[in-house]
Amino acid sequence: IEAKARGEKIGWIASNFPQEIPATLGISCVYPESQAAAISAKGAGLAMCEHAEGELGLSNDICAYSRISQAYADLALCPNEEREMPLPDFVLCCNNICSCMHKWYENLGKMLDVPVIMIDIPFNNEYDVDRKRIEYVSAQFRDAISQLEEITGKKWDEGRFQKVCRISSAVGEEWLKATKYLNYKSAPYKGFDLFNHMAVATMARGQQESLDALKAFNDECEQFIKGHKSTFKGEEKYRIMFEGIACWPYLKATYSPLAHAGVNVTSCVYGPSFAFCYDSFDEMIERYCSVPNSINLERSTELRERLCQEGKVDGGIVHINRSCKMWSSFMPEMARRISRDLNIPVVTFDGDQSDPRNFSEEQYATRVQGLVEIMESNKRKGDKR
């Protein structure tokens, strides 16, 4: 808001777009995905989705983040926003999240008559990121820099880029360290706290303030461990994996049944997926090519299973997210593999990251109840052995 008031050009940026680029150029950017999540958590997601469907003609089968974002672009306001998010002078997007991002930001560009800068980071059907892919994405990085220099009048500084990268990587390391405190038994905090803290890692990786904030959080976790304290109230009877994006309109509804049953979330790929750690430019490119939605089923399953083992889980619950079709498309098969390989119960529930119409509290509570009953049975069998 302040940058816009000073007459500077500001952008809207996708969460997995390489933010080292605008950070180096000193360009202020805001995150439509994070805004949509906040709007949803505060209870205005439905009104924005209905505006997108009724006034803009968007199908309710489209990602709710996209509908909310385009509704905001049309209205330039939201019922529950205390401070309006300024409209962009350009938008920055990449498709390592999903193909919907491409059309969503393309639509924003047309609606607002602003430039669209797109980085193509295609799905990787191989296990590793090969050299050709790194070179392909790297060339687009450089082109995006040139476009932003032309749009904003700001110039690239390689020294500043290196500094931003060092901070961004350090933030990633601190954030990864923060997520790993859930591996302690008992954990010093409840897993749902990740959804509150991850905004720092998502939106401000290249800032010293983010590094300071995460170090302070980790220091607090250390003190909690020494003092045998936790933000998870009550006995931690069971530990589970929570797979997928949070149901932002129903955070309490998804957390409460677990807490009441003494279940803590100690494994969740959504949090550590924003820990961008690297030591070189090529490693940075490789990291942006390896976000959860851009890797194949085998590597995705291996990643979750490792997190489950580190988190010492007794079971898992998987969000089949109507909005995020890329994430949810192979979740039933992934859940089956994780259950088979780790010999733990895994249940699924239907939901949505932002559209409250696609979630049933009753169904969710029933699935949690069933999961707890199986974990209880397994625990009794283990005690007998």
C-alpha positions as CSV (number, residue, x, y, z in Angstrom):
1,I,0.0,0.0,0.0
2,E,2.8,2.4,0.9
3,A,4.8,1.6,-2.2
4,K,1.7,2.2,-4.4
5,A,1.0,5.5,-2.6
6,R,4.6,6.6,-3.5
7,G,3.9,6.0,-7.1
8,E,5.9,2.8,-7.4
9,K,4.7,-0.1,-9.6
10,I,3.7,-3.1,-7.6
11,G,2.8,-6.7,-8.6
12,W,0.7,-9.6,-7.8
13,I,2.8,-12.8,-7.5
14,A,2.2,-16.5,-7.4
15,S,3.4,-18.3,-4.2
16,N,6.0,-20.4,-6.0
17,F,7.2,-17.8,-8.4
18,P,10.9,-17.1,-7.6
19,Q,10.5,-14.2,-5.3
20,E,14.3,-13.6,-5.3
21,I,13.7,-11.7,-8.6
22,P,11.3,-8.9,-7.4
23,A,13.1,-8.8,-4.0
24,T,16.5,-8.1,-5.7
25,L,14.9,-5.4,-7.8
26,G,13.3,-3.8,-4.7
27,I,9.8,-4.3,-6.1
28,S,6.9,-4.7,-3.8
29,C,4.6,-7.6,-4.5
30,V,1.5,-9.1,-2.8
31,Y,0.2,-12.7,-2.9
32,P,-3.4,-13.4,-4.2
33,E,-3.3,-17.0,-2.9
34,S,-2.5,-15.8,0.6
35,Q,-5.1,-13.1,0.3
36,A,-7.7,-15.6,-0.8
37,A,-6.8,-17.9,2.2
38,A,-7.1,-15.0,4.6
39,I,-10.5,-13.9,3.1
40,S,-11.7,-17.5,3.4
41,A,-10.5,-17.9,7.0
42,K,-12.3,-14.6,7.9
43,G,-15.6,-15.9,6.4
44,A,-16.0,-14.0,3.2
45,G,-14.9,-16.7,0.7
46,L,-18.5,-17.6,-0.2
47,A,-19.5,-14.0,-1.1
48,M,-16.4,-13.6,-3.3
49,C,-17.0,-17.0,-5.0
50,E,-20.6,-16.1,-5.7
51,H,-19.6,-12.8,-7.2
52,A,-17.1,-14.6,-9.5
53,E,-19.8,-17.0,-10.5
54,G,-22.7,-14.7,-10.9
55,E,-21.0,-11.5,-12.2
56,L,-17.9,-12.8,-14.0
57,G,-19.4,-16.1,-15.2
58,L,-16.8,-18.3,-13.7
59,S,-17.6,-22.0,-13.2
60,N,-17.7,-23.1,-9.5
61,D,-15.5,-26.0,-10.6
62,I,-12.6,-23.6,-10.9
63,C,-10.1,-23.2,-8.0
64,A,-11.7,-21.1,-5.3
65,Y,-8.5,-19.1,-4.8
66,S,-8.8,-18.1,-8.5
67,R,-12.4,-17.2,-8.2
68,I,-11.8,-15.1,-5.1
69,S,-8.8,-13.4,-6.6
70,Q,-10.7,-12.5,-9.8
71,A,-13.7,-11.3,-7.8
72,Y,-11.3,-9.0,-5.9
73,A,-9.8,-7.7,-9.1
74,D,-13.3,-6.9,-10.3
75,L,-14.4,-5.3,-7.1
76,A,-11.1,-3.9,-5.8
77,L,-12.4,-4.6,-2.3
78,C,-13.5,-7.4,0.0
79,P,-16.2,-7.4,2.7
80,N,-13.8,-8.5,5.5
81,E,-10.6,-6.7,4.5
82,E,-9.6,-4.0,6.9
83,R,-6.9,-2.7,4.4
84,E,-7.5,-3.0,0.7
85,M,-4.8,-4.9,-1.3
86,P,-3.7,-2.5,-4.1
87,L,-4.4,-3.6,-7.6
88,P,-1.3,-4.6,-9.6
89,D,0.7,-2.9,-12.3
90,F,1.9,-6.3,-13.5
91,V,1.4,-10.0,-12.5
92,L,4.1,-12.6,-12.0
93,C,3.2,-16.3,-12.4
94,C,4.6,-19.7,-12.9
95,N,2.9,-23.0,-13.5
96,N,4.9,-25.3,-11.2
97,I,1.8,-25.2,-8.9
98,C,-0.9,-26.1,-11.5
99,S,-2.1,-25.2,-15.0
100,C,-5.0,-23.2,-13.5
101,M,-2.5,-20.6,-12.4
102,H,-1.7,-19.9,-16.0
103,K,-5.3,-19.0,-17.0
104,W,-6.0,-17.3,-13.7
105,Y,-3.2,-14.8,-14.1
106,E,-3.8,-14.5,-17.8
107,N,-7.3,-13.5,-16.9
108,L,-6.1,-11.0,-14.3
109,G,-3.9,-9.4,-17.0
110,K,-6.8,-9.0,-19.3
111,M,-9.2,-7.8,-16.7
112,L,-6.8,-5.2,-15.3
113,D,-4.9,-4.5,-18.6
114,V,-1.5,-5.1,-17.1
115,P,1.5,-7.1,-18.3
116,V,1.7,-10.8,-17.4
117,I,5.2,-12.3,-16.8
118,M,5.1,-16.1,-16.9
119,I,7.7,-18.6,-16.1
120,D,7.0,-22.1,-17.4
121,I,8.2,-24.8,-14.9
122,P,6.6,-27.9,-16.3
123,F,5.6,-31.1,-14.5
124,N,8.6,-33.4,-14.1
125,N,7.7,-37.0,-15.0
126,E,11.2,-38.1,-14.1
127,Y,12.6,-38.4,-10.6
128,D,15.5,-35.8,-10.8
129,V,15.7,-32.4,-12.4
130,D,18.0,-32.7,-15.3
131,R,20.4,-30.1,-16.8
132,K,18.2,-29.3,-19.7
133,R,15.3,-28.3,-17.4
134,I,17.5,-26.1,-15.3
135,E,18.8,-24.3,-18.4
136,Y,15.3,-23.9,-19.8
137,V,14.0,-22.3,-16.5
138,S,17.2,-20.3,-16.0
139,A,16.7,-18.6,-19.4
140,Q,13.2,-17.6,-18.4
141,F,14.5,-16.1,-15.1
142,R,16.7,-13.8,-17.1
143,D,13.9,-12.8,-19.4
144,A,11.6,-12.1,-16.5
145,I,14.3,-9.8,-15.0
146,S,14.6,-7.9,-18.3
147,Q,10.8,-7.5,-18.5
148,L,10.6,-6.2,-14.9
149,E,13.4,-3.7,-15.5
150,E,11.5,-2.3,-18.5
151,I,8.2,-2.2,-16.6
152,T,9.5,-0.6,-13.4
153,G,12.6,1.3,-14.4
154,K,14.6,-0.5,-11.7
155,K,18.0,-2.2,-12.4
156,W,19.3,-5.6,-11.5
157,D,22.2,-5.8,-9.1
158,E,24.0,-9.1,-8.9
159,G,25.5,-8.3,-5.5
160,R,22.0,-7.6,-4.1
161,F,20.7,-10.8,-5.7
162,Q,23.4,-12.8,-3.9
163,K,22.4,-11.2,-0.6
164,V,18.7,-11.9,-1.2
165,C,19.5,-15.5,-2.0
166,R,21.5,-15.9,1.2
167,I,18.7,-14.6,3.3
168,S,16.1,-16.5,1.4
169,S,18.0,-19.8,1.8
170,A,18.6,-19.0,5.5
171,V,14.9,-18.4,6.0
172,G,14.2,-21.7,4.3
173,E,16.6,-23.5,6.7
174,E,15.0,-21.8,9.7
175,W,11.5,-22.7,8.5
176,L,12.5,-26.3,7.8
177,K,14.0,-26.4,11.3
178,A,10.7,-25.0,12.7
179,T,8.7,-27.8,11.0
180,K,11.0,-30.5,12.3
181,Y,10.2,-29.6,15.9
182,L,7.1,-31.7,15.3
183,N,9.3,-34.7,15.2
184,Y,9.8,-34.5,19.0
185,K,7.6,-36.8,21.0
186,S,5.7,-34.9,22.4
187,A,5.8,-32.0,20.0
188,P,6.3,-28.5,21.4
189,Y,3.4,-27.2,19.3
190,K,0.2,-28.3,17.5
191,G,0.7,-29.1,13.8
192,F,-2.1,-26.7,12.8
193,D,0.2,-23.8,14.0
194,L,2.1,-24.3,10.8
195,F,-0.8,-22.9,8.9
196,N,-0.5,-19.7,10.9
197,H,3.3,-19.3,10.7
198,M,3.9,-20.4,7.1
199,A,2.9,-16.9,5.7
200,V,6.4,-15.7,6.6
201,A,8.1,-18.5,4.6
202,T,5.6,-18.0,1.7
203,M,5.5,-14.3,1.2
204,A,8.7,-12.9,2.7
205,R,11.6,-15.4,2.2
206,G,14.1,-12.7,1.1
207,Q,13.7,-10.4,4.1
208,Q,15.9,-10.2,7.2
209,E,12.8,-9.6,9.3
210,S,11.5,-13.0,8.3
211,L,14.8,-14.7,9.3
212,D,14.6,-12.9,12.7
213,A,11.0,-13.9,13.3
214,L,11.7,-17.6,12.5
215,K,14.7,-17.7,14.7
216,A,12.6,-16.3,17.6
217,F,10.0,-18.9,16.9
218,N,12.6,-21.7,17.0
219,D,14.2,-20.3,20.2
220,E,10.7,-20.5,21.8
221,C,10.4,-24.1,20.6
222,E,13.7,-24.9,22.2
223,Q,12.4,-23.5,25.5
224,F,9.2,-25.4,25.2
225,I,11.1,-28.6,24.7
226,K,13.3,-28.0,27.8
227,G,10.3,-27.1,29.8
228,H,8.2,-30.0,28.5
229,K,5.5,-27.5,27.3
230,S,3.4,-27.4,24.1
231,T,0.7,-25.4,22.5
232,F,-1.1,-28.7,22.0
233,K,-3.3,-28.9,25.0
234,G,-3.9,-32.2,26.7
235,E,-2.2,-35.6,26.2
236,E,-0.8,-36.3,22.7
237,K,-2.2,-39.8,22.3
238,Y,-1.8,-40.1,18.6
239,R,0.3,-38.4,15.8
240,I,-0.9,-38.2,12.2
241,M,-0.1,-36.8,8.8
242,F,-2.4,-34.1,7.5
243,E,-2.1,-34.1,3.7
244,G,-3.2,-31.1,1.6
245,I,-4.0,-27.5,1.9
246,A,-6.0,-26.4,4.9
247,C,-9.7,-25.8,4.7
248,W,-9.4,-22.1,5.6
249,P,-13.1,-21.5,6.2
250,Y,-13.2,-24.5,8.6
251,L,-9.9,-24.3,10.6
252,K,-11.7,-24.8,13.9
253,A,-13.9,-27.5,12.5
254,T,-11.0,-29.5,11.1
255,Y,-8.8,-29.0,14.2
256,S,-11.3,-29.5,17.0
257,P,-12.2,-33.2,16.4
258,L,-8.5,-34.1,16.3
259,A,-7.7,-32.2,19.4
260,H,-10.6,-33.6,21.3
261,A,-9.3,-37.1,20.5
262,G,-5.8,-36.3,21.5
263,V,-4.5,-36.3,17.9
264,N,-1.7,-34.0,16.9
265,V,-0.6,-33.3,13.3
266,T,3.1,-34.0,13.2
267,S,3.6,-34.5,9.4
268,C,2.4,-32.2,6.7
269,V,4.1,-31.5,3.4
270,Y,2.3,-28.2,2.9
271,G,4.5,-26.5,5.5
272,P,8.0,-27.6,4.6
273,S,7.3,-27.3,0.9
274,F,8.0,-23.6,1.3
275,A,11.5,-24.2,2.8
276,F,13.5,-23.1,-0.2
277,C,17.1,-24.1,0.7
278,Y,20.0,-23.9,-1.8
279,D,23.7,-23.1,-2.1
280,S,23.9,-22.0,-5.8
281,F,21.8,-20.5,-8.6
282,D,21.3,-23.9,-10.2
283,E,20.2,-25.4,-6.9
284,M,17.7,-22.6,-6.6
285,I,16.3,-23.4,-10.0
286,E,16.1,-27.1,-9.1
287,R,14.2,-26.2,-5.9
288,Y,11.6,-24.3,-7.8
289,C,11.3,-27.3,-10.2
290,S,10.7,-29.6,-7.2
291,V,7.7,-28.1,-5.4
292,P,5.1,-30.8,-4.5
293,N,2.8,-30.2,-7.5
294,S,5.6,-30.5,-10.1
295,I,7.0,-33.9,-9.1
296,N,5.7,-37.4,-10.0
297,L,3.8,-39.8,-7.9
298,E,6.8,-41.9,-6.9
299,R,8.8,-39.0,-5.6
300,S,5.7,-37.4,-4.0
301,T,4.9,-40.6,-2.2
302,E,8.5,-41.0,-1.0
303,L,8.5,-37.4,0.3
304,R,5.4,-38.0,2.3
305,E,6.5,-41.3,3.7
306,R,9.8,-39.8,4.9
307,L,7.9,-37.0,6.6
308,C,5.6,-39.6,8.2
309,Q,8.5,-41.6,9.5
310,E,10.2,-38.5,10.9
311,G,7.0,-37.4,12.5
312,K,6.4,-40.8,14.0
313,V,2.8,-40.9,12.9
314,D,0.2,-43.5,13.8
315,G,-2.1,-42.6,10.8
316,G,-3.0,-40.1,8.2
317,I,-5.9,-38.0,7.0
318,V,-6.0,-36.7,3.4
319,H,-7.8,-33.7,2.1
320,I,-9.4,-34.4,-1.3
321,N,-9.5,-30.7,-2.2
322,R,-12.1,-29.8,-4.9
323,S,-10.2,-26.6,-5.7
324,C,-6.7,-28.1,-6.0
325,K,-7.2,-30.8,-8.6
326,M,-3.5,-31.1,-9.4
327,W,-2.8,-31.8,-5.7
328,S,-5.8,-34.1,-5.2
329,S,-5.7,-36.1,-8.4
330,F,-3.4,-38.8,-7.3
331,M,-4.1,-38.5,-3.6
332,P,-6.3,-41.7,-3.4
333,E,-3.4,-43.7,-4.9
334,M,-0.8,-42.0,-2.8
335,A,-2.9,-42.6,0.4
336,R,-3.1,-46.3,-0.6
337,R,0.6,-46.5,-1.0
338,I,1.5,-44.7,2.2
339,S,-1.0,-46.9,4.1
340,R,0.5,-50.1,2.6
341,D,4.2,-49.1,2.9
342,L,4.0,-47.8,6.4
343,N,1.3,-50.1,7.7
344,I,-0.8,-47.2,9.1
345,P,-4.5,-46.3,8.6
346,V,-5.1,-43.4,6.2
347,V,-8.5,-41.9,5.6
348,T,-9.7,-39.2,3.2
349,F,-12.3,-36.4,3.4
350,D,-13.9,-34.1,0.8
351,G,-13.3,-30.4,1.2
352,D,-12.1,-27.2,-0.3
353,Q,-9.4,-24.7,0.5
354,S,-11.7,-21.7,0.3
355,D,-15.2,-22.5,-0.9
356,P,-17.2,-23.4,2.2
357,R,-19.9,-25.2,0.2
358,N,-17.6,-28.1,-0.5
359,F,-17.0,-29.3,3.0
360,S,-19.2,-31.3,5.5
361,E,-18.4,-31.1,9.1
362,E,-20.3,-34.3,9.8
363,Q,-18.4,-36.3,7.2
364,Y,-15.1,-35.0,8.5
365,A,-15.9,-35.8,12.1
366,T,-17.0,-39.3,11.0
367,R,-13.7,-39.9,9.2
368,V,-11.7,-38.6,12.1
369,Q,-13.7,-40.9,14.5
370,G,-13.0,-43.9,12.2
371,L,-9.3,-43.1,12.0
372,V,-9.0,-42.8,15.8
373,E,-10.8,-46.1,16.3
374,I,-8.3,-47.9,14.1
375,M,-5.3,-46.2,15.7
376,E,-6.7,-47.2,19.1
377,S,-7.1,-50.8,18.0
378,N,-3.6,-50.8,16.6
379,K,-2.3,-49.4,19.9
380,R,-4.0,-52.1,21.9
381,K,-2.6,-54.8,19.7
382,G,0.9,-53.3,20.1
383,D,0.5,-53.1,23.8
384,K,-0.4,-56.8,23.9
385,R,2.7,-57.7,21.9
